[in-house]
Amino acid sequence: MNKSPKINTVVSAKTQDEETQNTQEEAKEQDETTETSDAADTHNDTDIIPGKNLTYEGEKYSIPASEVQKIVNGHRIDDNKYVFLTFDDGPSPNTEKVLDILKEKGVHATFFILGENLAKGDTIKELLKRSISEGNAIGNHTYTHDFKKLYPNNSVNTDIYMNEYNQTSELMKSVLGDQFNTKVIRMPGGRNSRAYYHDPNLKSFDETLTSDGIVSIDWNVENGDAEGKNYSVDQLYNNAVKESQGMNQIVILMHDTYGKGKTVEMLPRLIDYYKNNGYEFKTIESN
C-alpha cells in the first residue's frame, strides 16, 4: 500500500504560508509607500512650488524664462499667440489696483519687485503675498534701481548687482517663506541697453547669471509709462497697441510703482484688446 508523502505536504503548506506572508508584507510596504507619496504630493493650489517663483496654480499659466527670453530676442517659440503682462518697480498702492483688475479679468502677470519698495512696510509686503497667491509670477528688479550704483561709468558692476539681487531675494523670502526662489530678473533699463552702450562688463555679467541659473528678461513692447513724457491714458494704450501690431508673442513692459495711475486706468482696455485678438495671457516661470 502506498503511503502519502507527508513531509512534502508539510513543506508545501509551509512554503505557501511563507509566500502569503511575503505577499502581505509587500502589499503593506506598497501601501506605506503610497501613503508617503500621497503625503508628499499634498498641497494647496496657492502653495508656492519649492524653489520656484509661483504657486501650483500659477504654474498652469506659465512658460519657462529661457523660452520667454527667446521671444524677447525675436524668436517665436511655437505657433500660439501669447502676451506676458509685466510690471516693474512695485509693490506700491497701485499694485493693489492692478491685482484687482487682473482678478476681475481672469488673467495673470509677472511682477518684477524692487527691494526698496518692498521694504516700506507690512501693507506693501501683503501685496507681494497677494500677487503670488493669486497666480502671478515674481521676478527680481534689484534693490535700489540706482543706475550710478549698478552701472558705474556706464558699466555693470557684477558684484554690486548680485549683492542687490541677493538682498532683494532674501527680503522676498522673509515675506513669502524659504520655499520661494526666483531666478528671473529684469535689469533696470534692460539688458539690451547694456548691449547698446557696449558695456565691457556685460559678457562676464552674463556668465555669472548663467552659472547661477538666472535668466534676464527684457521686453519687446512697452506702453511708454517710463519715458518721462506726460502721456495720457489714451496715448499709453495706443503706444502699446501700435507696438503690438504684427506680433504674435508679446512681452510688454509697464510699471505699477508710485505715480503710474494712468497705466492702471489703461490696463482693463489693454487686456480686452489682447483678449479680443486671441492672445493667451502667460507668466514667466523660473527654470
Secondary structure, 3 states (H helix, E strand, C coil): CCCCCHHHHHHHHHHHHHHHHHHHHHHHHHHHHHHHHHHHHCCCCCCECCCECCECCHHHHEEEHHHHHHHHCCCCCCCCCEEEEEEEEECCHHHHHHHHHHHHHCCCEEEEECHHHHCCCHHHHHHHHHHHHCCCEEEECCCCCCHHHHCHHHCCCHHHHHHHHHHHHHHHHHHHCCCECCCEECCCCCHHHHHHCCCCCHHHHHHHHHHCCCEECCCCEECCCCCCCCCCHHHHHHHHHHHHCCCCEEEEEEECCCCCHHHHHHHHHHHHHHHHCCCEECEEECC
